[in-house]
C-alpha cells in the first residue's frame, strides 16, 4: 500500500515521502495515528503545501537551535550525589538530573535531547552530547561530585 508520510518515521522514511508499506502497518498504525495518508492525487497536493510550510518552520527551528548551541557550548553543570568509599555512586545521574541542573542555569532543554548512552554511575567529569535539532548537536560538561 502506498502512503504519504506526514512525519519522519525511523526506518520507513521522511516527511512528505511516498513509501510503500504493508497494508496492515498502514491501516493499524500509520493512518490511525495520522502519521501518514493514502497516496491519492488530492492528498499529494495537500501534502506538498504542508511540506513547504514545514520547510520554512524547520529552517527557523534549526537557526534557533544553532543559536542555543552557541550558548550551550562550554556550559558546565555540577551535580552532587551521595557516593561510597570507592567513589561509586549510590544512585546514578540520568538525563533528567542533567536537564534539571540546566534548568537552574536558565536553559530549558528537554531531557530526551540529552543523549546519555547509559546513566553516569561514577564521580568525575563527563562530556554529554545534547541534540538540539536533527542537524545541531553540542556538548556540555557534567561534573559529578561527592555530596558532603
N, C-alpha and C positions, 0 to 999 in steps of 0.2 A: 504494500500500500504506500502511495506517495503522499507525504505530508510536508508542509512548510513549517519550519521551526520558528517559534516566537521568542525563544530564549536559547542561550548557549547550553548545550547538554553534553556532558563528558562522554566521549567515545561514540557519539552519534553525529554531532555537527554543531555549527554556529548559527546564530540568529539570522533569519532570512533565507537560509539554505533549504533547497528542496532535497529531501532524502527519502530513500526507500526503506521502510521498516516493516516488521512483521505486523499483520493486521491486529493481532491480539494486543501487542505492545501499544499500538496507536489507540485502539478502542478502549483499552482498560487503564492506560497510564497517561499518555501524551494528551489526548483530547479532553478527558475529564478535568485535568489539572491546567488546561489552557496553555500548555507548553507548545502546542502545535495546532495547525488547522489543516483540513484537507486541501490538497493541491488542485484547486479549481481556478479558472481564469479570473473570476471576480476576486477570489481570495489573493491571487498573485498581485493584483493591482493594489489592494488594500495593504498587503504586507510591504510592497515597495514603498508606499508612502510612510508607513511606520518605520521602515528601515532608514529612510532619510532623516526622520526626526530623531531616531536613536543615534545615528552617526553624529549629529550635532550635539546631543546630550552627552555622548561618550567622550567627545573631544573636550567638552567643558569639564567633565569629571576627571579626565586624565590631566588636564592642566592644573586643576585644584590638587590632585594627588601629588604632582611634581612639586608644587609649592610647599605642601605639607612635608614632603620628603626632604626638602632642603632644610626645613626647620628641625625635623627629627634626626637628621644625620648628626652624630656626635652627642646625642642626648644620652645621659647616663641615669639609670634607675637603681636605687639601693633598696633591697628587700631584706628585712631581718627575720630570721626564722630560728626556732629552737633547734639546737644541734647537740649531738652526743660527744663522747670523748674523741673519737677519730674523725671529727668534723663531718660526720654523717648526719644529714637532716632527719628529724623525726617525721616530718611530712615531706612535701615536695612543693616546688614553685611551679605553678601552672601558668598558662596564658592568661587566665582570669586574674591572677595575682599581679602579673605584669601590666595588664590593662588598668587595674585599679591604681597601681603606682603611677602610671602615666596620667591617669585622671587627676591625681593630686598635683601634677605639674601642668594642669590645664590643657592636656592633649586628650581629645576624645577619640579613642581608637577601639573598634570592635574587637573583642577577644579572638574571633575567628580569623582575623587578619594577621594575628601574631602566630608565626609558624615555629612551634617547638616540635622537634621530632619526637621527643619524649620529655616528660617533666624533669626539671632540674632537681637532683637529689643530693648535691654536694655544695659545700661552700666554695666561693670563688667568683671569678669574673667570666661572663659568657657573652658572646655576640649572638643576638637573636634577630633573625630576619622578620621584617614587617612588610607584608604585601598589601600596599595601599590600593593598588589597581592591577589589572592583569599585566600591564607593562611597566609598572613602577614598584620597585622594591627598595627598601632601605634597611639599614642595620642599626639597632640600638644596643647599648652595653648594659647588661644586667649584673649588678654586684649583689651576691648573696652573702650576707654577713651573719655572724652568730648573735642571737638575741641575748642581751645582758640580763 
